[in-house]
Amino acid sequence: MNKTNTRNFAIIAHVDHGKSTLADRLLEKTETVSQEKMQEQFLDQNPISRERGITIKLAPVRMNYRKNSEEYILNLIDTPGHVDFSYEVSRTLAACEGAILLVDATQGVQAQTVAHYHSAVRENLFIVPAINKIDLPEARTEEVEKQLLEMFSIEKADIIYISAKTGQNVDKLLDAVIDRIPPPEGSLESPFKALIFDAFYDEHRGVIVYTRIFDGSLKKGERIGLTQSKNSSIASEVGYFTPFLKEESEISAGDIGYIVTGIKDIRI
């Protein structure tokens, strides 16, 4: 399958700079979630995340988007912003080709802004900078813009000015993701190769892994081997995040998806 119109990207930011709100607007703009089902911080289904109001567990979602009569698949991973979860962010970035660097116009560049930016650069990701909350009266947009230009390798023309709350310029941000972040590379003909960037345990189905496919493809019923633990198992189900698990017949190079492994030990 041609993955020219696929984009894999994360949202990275300091805590409380609006990542989850932006993810909500992206879900709305792409009509991934209907207005009837939409709720604030939709991707933060973890109860502790909802209680604390911050993302503590990364959340992937596959979105369909049309630009200039072209259909695109946008695989977004919403990441934690708190320093305690920096390892989750680094695993996420390894699964992507690009990242939206989101900065709060009222607070400016903060510690995790800097840390996440440099993590993304180390992974050779394409950065799409965005200044958020420009609708607020206390926004210091020009000052924050100056910070970005002085602290990072960012051009003024590349910055998108948005309000994740109102949806202002979010469509421009989506277009920038498509225009600036390259499609994934990989060979469908090569042996199956994938990165596991998260996992959880289901008492009925065993370990379910979140994965980025780099080469080859995987169908239900095919055997997989885990490099680190030397375990192997049969994939009892494969699919995508919509954001809920949606079974598909196959996942292949360039995809971000999940595999139901049947393995009983989470230490994969």
C-alpha positions in Angstrom: 0.0 0.0 0.0 1.3 3.5 -0.9 2.0 5.5 2.3 2.8 8.8 0.4 -0.3 10.4 2.1 0.4 9.1 5.6 1.9 11.4 8.3 3.0 10.1 11.7 3.4 12.9 14.3 3.3 13.8 18.0 2.3 16.9 19.9 5.0 17.9 22.4 4.8 20.7 24.9 5.3 21.6 28.5 2.5 20.5 30.8 -0.7 22.6 30.6 0.3 24.3 27.3 -2.8 22.9 25.6 -1.8 19.5 24.0 -5.0 17.7 24.9 -7.2 20.6 23.9 -5.4 20.8 20.5 -5.9 17.0 20.1 -9.6 17.6 20.7 -9.7 20.2 17.9 -7.8 17.9 15.5 -10.3 15.1 16.2 -13.1 17.6 15.5 -11.6 19.1 12.3 -10.9 15.6 10.9 -14.4 14.4 12.0 -12.7 11.5 13.7 -15.1 11.9 16.7 -18.6 13.1 16.3 -19.9 16.2 18.2 -22.3 14.0 20.1 -19.5 11.8 21.5 -16.9 14.6 21.9 -15.8 15.5 25.5 -12.9 17.6 26.7 -9.5 15.9 26.7 -11.0 13.0 24.7 -7.8 11.1 24.3 -7.1 11.2 28.1 -9.3 8.1 28.8 -7.0 7.1 31.7 -9.0 8.0 34.9 -6.0 9.5 36.6 -5.4 11.7 33.6 -8.9 12.9 33.7 -8.8 13.5 37.5 -5.5 15.5 37.4 -6.3 17.2 34.1 -3.0 16.3 32.5 -1.9 13.7 30.1 0.1 10.9 31.8 -0.2 8.2 29.2 0.4 8.6 25.5 -2.6 8.2 23.3 -2.5 7.4 19.6 -5.3 8.0 17.1 -5.7 7.6 13.3 -7.4 10.4 11.5 -8.6 10.9 7.9 -8.2 14.3 6.4 -8.9 15.8 3.0 -6.6 18.6 1.6 -6.9 19.8 -2.0 -9.0 16.8 -3.0 -6.3 14.5 -1.6 -7.1 12.0 1.2 -4.5 11.8 4.0 -4.0 9.5 7.0 -2.8 11.4 10.0 -1.5 9.3 12.9 -1.3 11.5 15.9 0.2 10.5 19.3 -0.7 12.8 22.1 2.2 12.8 24.6 2.6 13.6 28.4 4.1 17.0 29.1 5.2 16.4 32.7 8.9 15.7 33.3 8.0 12.5 35.1 6.9 11.0 31.8 9.8 12.1 29.6 10.6 8.5 28.8 7.2 8.0 27.3 7.8 11.0 25.1 11.1 9.7 23.8 9.5 6.3 22.9 6.7 8.2 21.0 9.1 10.3 19.0 10.9 7.2 17.8 7.7 6.2 16.1 7.2 9.5 14.3 8.6 11.5 11.4 7.5 14.9 12.9 6.2 16.8 15.9 4.0 19.8 16.6 6.0 21.9 19.2 3.2 23.7 21.1 4.0 26.7 23.3 1.6 28.6 25.5 1.4 32.3 24.5 0.8 33.3 28.1 3.7 31.3 29.6 6.3 31.1 26.9 9.0 28.5 26.6 9.3 26.3 29.7 11.7 23.5 30.8 9.9 20.7 29.1 9.5 22.7 25.9 13.2 22.8 25.7 13.7 19.1 26.7 11.1 17.8 24.2 12.4 20.0 21.4 15.9 18.6 21.8 14.6 15.1 22.0 12.7 15.6 18.7 15.9 17.0 17.1 17.9 14.0 18.3 15.4 11.8 16.5 15.8 13.9 13.3 12.1 14.9 13.4 10.6 17.7 11.4 9.3 20.3 13.8 6.1 22.3 13.2 6.1 25.2 15.8 2.8 26.5 17.1 2.0 29.3 19.6 -1.2 28.5 21.4 -3.8 30.5 23.4 -3.4 33.6 21.2 -7.1 34.4 22.0 -6.4 35.2 25.6 -6.0 38.8 26.7 -2.8 38.0 28.6 -1.2 36.4 25.6 2.4 37.6 24.9 2.6 36.3 21.4 5.4 38.5 20.1 7.5 37.9 23.1 7.0 34.1 22.9 7.7 34.2 19.2 11.1 35.9 19.9 11.9 33.2 22.5 11.3 30.5 19.8 13.5 32.2 17.3 16.3 32.8 19.7 16.3 29.5 21.5 15.6 27.0 18.7 16.4 26.5 15.0 13.0 27.9 13.9 12.1 30.4 11.2 9.4 33.0 11.9 7.6 32.0 8.7 7.2 28.5 10.0 5.3 29.4 13.2 1.6 28.8 13.3 -0.5 31.0 15.6 -3.5 29.1 17.0 -6.1 28.9 19.7 -6.7 25.2 20.4 -9.7 26.3 22.5 -11.6 28.2 19.8 -10.1 26.2 16.8 -8.6 29.4 15.3 -6.0 28.4 12.6 -6.1 24.7 13.5 -6.8 24.0 9.8 -3.6 25.8 8.9 -1.7 23.7 11.5 -3.1 20.5 9.9 -2.0 21.7 6.4 1.5 22.4 7.8 1.7 18.9 9.2 1.0 17.5 5.7 3.2 20.0 3.9 6.3 19.8 6.2 6.4 16.3 7.7 7.5 13.7 5.3 5.6 10.4 4.7 7.0 7.3 6.4 9.6 5.1 4.7 9.8 1.4 4.7 9.5 -1.7 2.5 6.4 -3.9 2.3 8.6 -6.7 0.8 11.0 -6.8 3.7 10.6 -9.0 6.7 8.3 -7.6 9.4 10.0 -5.1 11.7 8.3 -2.9 14.2 8.9 -0.7 17.3 6.8 -1.3 20.4 6.3 2.1 22.1 3.7 1.2 24.7 1.7 -1.7 25.9 -1.1 -2.6 28.3 -2.4 -5.9 29.8 -5.9 -7.2 29.1 -7.0 -10.1 31.3 -8.8 -11.8 28.5 -6.4 -11.2 25.6 -3.0 -10.8 27.2 -0.5 -8.0 26.3 -1.7 -5.5 23.7 1.2 -3.6 22.2 1.2 -0.1 20.6 3.5 -0.3 17.6 5.0 1.5 14.6 5.6 -0.7 11.6 8.8 0.0 9.8 9.0 -2.8 7.3 6.8 -5.6 6.1 3.3 -6.4 7.2 1.4 -8.4 9.8 -1.9 -10.2 9.6 -4.0 -11.9 12.2 -2.8 -15.4 12.9 0.8 -14.7 11.9 3.7 -15.3 14.3 5.7 -12.4 15.8 9.0 -12.5 17.7 10.0 -10.0 20.4 13.7 -9.2 20.2 14.4 -8.1 23.7 12.6 -10.9 25.7 13.1 -13.6 23.0 9.4 -14.4 23.3 7.2 -15.3 20.4 3.5 -15.5 19.9 0.7 -15.5 17.4 -1.0 -12.2 16.7 -4.6 -12.9 17.6 -5.7 -9.4 16.4 -4.2 -6.4 14.6 -5.6 -3.0 13.9 -5.6 0.8 14.3 -6.6 3.4 17.0 -9.7 5.3 16.1 -8.9 6.2 18.9 -10.4 3.0 20.3 -9.1 -0.3 19.1 -10.4 -1.1 15.6 -9.6 -4.5 14.2 -8.2 -4.6 10.6 -7.1 -7.5 8.4 -3.5 -6.2 8.2 -1.1 -3.6 9.4 1.9 -2.7 7.3 5.0 -0.5 6.8 4.4 3.1 7.8 1.4 2.3 10.0 0.9 3.0 13.7 -1.4 0.4 15.2 -1.8 -2.3 17.8 -1.1 -6.1 18.1 -2.9 -8.4 20.5 -0.1 -10.7 21.4 -1.7 -13.2 23.8 1.4 -13.0 26.0 0.7 -13.0 29.7 3.8 -11.1 30.9 3.7 -7.3 30.4 7.5 -7.3 30.5 7.9 -7.8 26.8 
